[in-house]
Amino acid sequence: MARPTATETAPPATRRLALVDLWRGIAIVAMVVYHFAWDLSYYQLIATDVTTDPGWVLLQRCILSSFLLLVGVSLVLGHGSGIRWPAFRRRLGVLAAAALAVTAGTWWMFPDYFVFFGILHAIALFSLMALPFLRVPPLAVLAAAALFLVPPLLWSAPGFSAKPLAWIGFWTTLPDTTDIVPVFPWFGVVLIGVALARLALATPLAGRLAAWQPRAALSRVLILCGRWSLLIYLLHQPTLLGGVMLVTQLNPPVLQPEVLSREEGFVQSCEASCAQGKPAAYCTAYCGCAIEQVDAGNLWDMLDRPGPERDAALAPVTRLCAAMAE
């Protein structure tokens, strides 16, 4: 009797779910929108800083969570009945190569903020880490997810802000990089995806999800984007950045208005307020003193907190600088 080949003994692949591809397509389109806004912000073509604006930050977190949930769901769909090692190794190799390409490209464009452990690096590592959980009971997987999600809320240390350890998580200040997806807490989101997929497949809902097919043209386009999401991810930023850079070269005076630094903005605002009732010489001396005291006391965060706490913190500065400006 002939010995079965590796292909013959490998578990069968699960049919692609159009709904999962639609979800992935929506996520990749949202990522393109976010990165376009990031590019405009970076080149100062819009006033909004998308890295700090609450709405844009929330969108970025939702996009990232969607992709990582999909990692867990896709692993269950593709390997839940048994790991198909040839397919898994091929996918892992493509992800690793793409991650290295992102690192090299960002090193070239943003050497001080290059991507050393971004979304592709994380997906490659998390895919390996999630394999032992594919056959674990879903409730146990959710418990394991909590072990990754909760600790960063309770503990952090300055040493994890350095690049060699930043990929783990637990930093106190964001590392110098344009994209980072640390193990804590984000691997916990992948495990939630694994658990949700396992729970869904164990219910009658699984049949309806598998049978769903798109009817609207937009849905079919999004599904196509979902199936080619990695290629879109690799190509969209070079394309967007190239277009934005070209536009800034064509019309720099119109598209790049002067943007004041934090210190310049503070002094300008201070002098404008002071000039309403004080001589120019007094305002110059007062605001010069105020900027020195705010910077020396690291009171910048306090300036953005209107209320009694800010007034109490700035009262000594006001008294000192008013006396020195007289």
N, C-alpha and C positions, 0 to 999 in steps of 0.2 A: 504493500500500500504506500502511495507517495506521501511524503511529508508535506503538510500544508505550508504554504508560503506565508511570509509576514503579512502580505496584503490580504490573503484569504482569512487569516485569523484576527485581523484588526476589526474592532467594533465598527458597525455601520455608521456612516455620517448621518446626522439629523438634517432634515430638509430645512433650508433657510426660511425663516419666518419674515414675511413681508413687513409685519408690524415692527419687528426689531430693526430692520433696515430703515424703515421710516423714522423711527426714533433716532437712529444714528445720523440719518440725513438732516433732521432738524437740528441736532447738536452741532454738526459740522458747519451748517449754514450760520448758526448763531455764533460759532467761533470765528468765522470769517468776518462777520459784522463787528464783533468785539475787537479783533485785531486791526481792522480798518480804523476804528475809532482810536485805538492805541497808537497807531501810526500817525494819525492826524494830531493827536495830543503830543506825541514825542517831537514832532516837527513844528509844534506851536501853531498849527493851523486852526485849532479850536481852543477855546479858553478852558474847557473842562479837562481836569486831570483824571483820566479813567482809572488810574491805579489807586486813587483815594476816594473818588466819588462813590457814595453808598450804592446808588443804583447800578453803576457799572461793575462795582465789586460784587454785588449780589448776582448779576448776570454771569460774571466769570465763574463764581462758585457753582452756580447751577449747571453751567456747561461742563465744568470739570466733573461734578458729581454724576452727570448723565453719562459721560464717557466711561467712568470707572464702574458705575453700575452695569453698563453694557459689557464691560470686560467679564464680570462675573456671570452675567446671563449667557453670554456667548460661549464661555467655557463649559457651562452645563449643557447647552444645546449641542455643542460639538464633541464633548468628551465625557458627558455625564454617565454614559453606559460603559465607558472604558476609554482610556486615553489612546487616541490614534496618533502614535508617536511620529510617524513621518510627516503628517500634516502639521502637528504641533511644532516640530523642529523647523519646518519651512517657515511657518509664521513667525516663530521666535527669531530666526535668522534675519528675516525681512525687517522686523521691528528693531533689532539691534543695529543693523546697517543704517536704517533711517534715523535712529537716535544719534548715532555717530555723525551722520551728515548734518543734523541740526546743531550738534555741538561745534562742529567745524565751521559751519556757516555763521553762527552767532559769535564765535571767537573772532572771525574775520571782520564782522560788522560792528560788534559791541564787545571788544576785548575785556573791558572792565565788568561787563554784566552778561557774559556768555552763559548759555544753558548747559549746566553740567549734570542736572538730574531733573529733566522736564517730564512732560506727559508721556512721551514715547519711552524714555528710560524707565519710567514708573510702570507703564503697562507691560513692558518686557519682564521686569523683575516680579511684578505682582502676579503675572500669569503663571510663573514658576511657583511662587509662594502659595497660590490658590489650589494647585493640583491636589494636595492631600485632603482638601476640604470638599472635593466634588462628591464624595460618597459618604460624608459625615451627615448625621441627622440635621435638618435645617435649624432646629432650635439650638443645637450645639454650635452651629456656624454663627448664628446671631450672637451667642454668648462670646465667641471668639472675636467677633467684630467689635463688641463693646470694649474688649481689652486693647484695641487699637484706637478707638474713638475717644475714650474717656481720659486716659492718662495725660495727653497734651493740655487738657483743660485744667489739670491739677498741678502740673509741675513743669518747669522749664529751667534751663541753665545756659549761661552765656557761652560756654564752650561749643554748644551745638549751633551757634550762629556762624562759625567758621566753615568754609566749604568742605573740608574733609569729613565733617560730621553732619552737615546740614541736611543731607539726604535722609537722615533718620527722623528728624523732627526735633521738637523740644527746644527750639531756639527762642531767645529773648528778643532779638531784632532780626528783621528779614535779611537773609544773605544777599550779597550783591549778585543778582542774576535776574534775567527778564522772565524766567519761568522755573518754578520748582514745585515738585509734588512729592513731599516726603512720605516715608512709610507710615509714620504716625502723624495724622490720623487716617490718611487716605486709603491705606490697604483695607481698613475697616469698611469702607464703602464698597470695595470689590466683593468682600465677603457678604455684605447685605445683598448684592446682586446675585451671588451664588444661592443664598438662602431663598430669595424671592422666586428665582427660577425653579428651584427644587419644589417649592410649595405649589407654584402654579402648575407644574407638570403633573402633580399628584391629584389635580382636580379636573372636573369636566370642562373647566374653562380652557384647558390646554388645547382641546380639539377645535374650539371656536377661534382661538388665537391663530392656530396653524392654518385654518381654512380662510382666514380673512385675506382678501385681495383688494388692491386699490382700484377705484373707479375714476376719481378726479385726476386730471392731468398733472396738477401740482403735486399730488401724492406720489405719482409715478416718477416725477422728476426728483423728489426728495429721496425716494427709495434708491434711485440710481446714484445720487450723491452719497447715500449711506454705504452702498456697495463699493464705492471708490473713495471712501473717506480718507484713507491713508495717503493716496496720491494727491487729493485736494489739500490735505494738511501740509504736505511737503512743498506744494507749488504756490499756495495762496499768498504766503507772506513775501517771498521774493517778488511775486507779481505786484502785490499791493505796494510794497516799499519802493519798487522801481517806479511805479506810477506817481507816488507821492513825491519822491525825490525829483522826478522830472518836472512836476508842476511847480515845486519850490524853486527850481532853477529858472523856469520861465517867468515867474512873477514873484520874486522874493519880496519886493517892497509892499505889495498889496496883501500877500498871503501870510507874511511873517511880521506882524506888528511887534513893536517893542514889548517885551515881557519883563516886568520888574522882578528883581530877586526879592526874597522874603524881607531882607533888611531894607532895601530901597522902598518897597511898598509900605513898610512900617513907618519910615521917616516921612514919606510923602503924605500918608494919612495923618500922621501926628502934626506935621506942619500946617496942613490944611485946616485941621480942627483948631489948632492954637491961633492961627492968623485971624480968626474971627473976633478976638478980643485982646490980642497982645501984639507988641511990635515984632517986626521980622527978626531982629537981633535976638530978642528973648526966645522966640520960637526955635531958632537955630540952635541956641545953646541948650534949651530944655530938651528938644528932641534928640540932640546928639548925646546928651547924658542918658536919656531914657533907653536908647538903643543899646548903649554900653551896659546898663544895668540889667535889661531884659536878657541880653546875650550871656552876661556873666552869671546870672542866676538861673539860666536855662528855663525861662518863663514862657517860651514860645507856645507851648501847649495851653498854658493858662489863658493866653490871649483869645483863644477860640472857645472859651467857656464863660459866656456872659452870666453874671449873677454875683451873689455875695462872696463866693469863694475867690473869684477872680479879683473883685474889688479889694478884698482883704490882702491878697498876695501882692497887688500892685500899689497899694497905699504907701508903703515905704519908698518905693521908686518915685512916686509922684511928689512926695514931700521933699526928698533929697534933691531931685532935679529942679523943682521950683525954687528951692533955696539957692542952688548953684547958679541958676539962670538970672537971678536978680542982680 
